[in-house]
Amino acid sequence: MKRITPPNRVALSLLLLFFQHTLQAEEAVAKTQISDASILLNTINWGGILVSVFVIIAAGLLLRIVNKIVQNMGEVFAERRLMLQKFNAFLRFGVYITTIVVVIFLSFELSREAITIIGGGTAVAIGFATKDLVASLVAGMMIIIDRPFQTGDRVSFDGHYGDITSIGLRSVKLQTLDDSTITIPNNMFLNAVTSCGNYGVLDMQVVIDFHIGLDQNATLASDLVREAAATSRFVYLPKPIVVLVSQVLLDQCVALRLRLKLYVLDTQYEKAMETDVTLRVMDAFVNHGIRPPAILHRDLTNETAVPVNEINLNEGMPV
């Protein structure tokens, strides 16, 4: 029988020792995993989870009721509409944060060991998975604090134009003028330019352009535009009405541009005022012989011009 030499004995002993430590380490890891799992299971308060469901439902119902009340009061007290919407936004944030805190304390019994476990790898994994959500939450708080716009403001953002209807923890809802609701994540506002038309007040400046021929009476046309704006029922008269006249190149011909700057008394009447003023100006131009700048309407080098009453304003061509 072959004898085991001393060097072989040493190697065999080291190998057996290695396997023994490996088995002990695996047993320790298994015990640790079982212990961690048991700690996590013990932290869950199953009765509190049931109560948390009712808390979440109650919070949702509360927000719906308050939102309905704010909408009704905003219709009755139009001058206080923006203030009521701001109050609703702050209340919504408060309810969200309070509900989250209450649900956590009702559903979990957090001991020091449980906090240590949750604060380890699990928290890191959740952080990577929800980084966009966390960024939106932080951005929502920054919007509330910094206030680049407020609920009820009319803003322009990334090609979208409309009213801010709500500022939530995750996103901002914007109601466009064609009655579409746009949902924008809060973190998009941190690195983008947002244009706010009224910033917390009801009135807002509106710009309307009119064009007339270079050979027309610009002074008379400017007075007609100013008079049409001042007589509109949607204009906010405490603020000035300004008409700026300049020469512009329009469809390969030189024209006079009359840029009207006025304020609408409420942002929700912006397009109604623009339509009303435009119709008034067009009627005044026809009545006073102020003609458009298109060469198709008349030949400036020829004294034979198309009469005003033979111009089809809808088509922009002689009848």
Secondary structure as UniProt FT lines:
FT   HELIX           6..43
FT   HELIX           46..76
FT   HELIX           78..80
FT   HELIX           81..107
FT   HELIX           112..117
FT   HELIX           118..122
FT   HELIX           123..129
FT   HELIX           131..146
FT   TURN            151..152
FT   STRAND          154..157
FT   TURN            158..159
FT   STRAND          160..167
FT   STRAND          171..176
FT   TURN            177..178
FT   STRAND          181..185
FT   HELIX           186..189
FT   STRAND          195..196
FT   STRAND          204..213
FT   TURN            214..215
FT   HELIX           218..230
FT   TURN            233..234
FT   TURN            237..238
FT   STRAND          242..250
FT   TURN            251..252
FT   STRAND          253..264
FT   HELIX           267..269
FT   HELIX           270..287
FT   TURN            288..289
FT   TURN            295..297
FT   TURN            300..301
FT   HELIX           308..310
FT   STRAND          311..312
FT   TURN            313..316
FT   STRAND          317..318
//
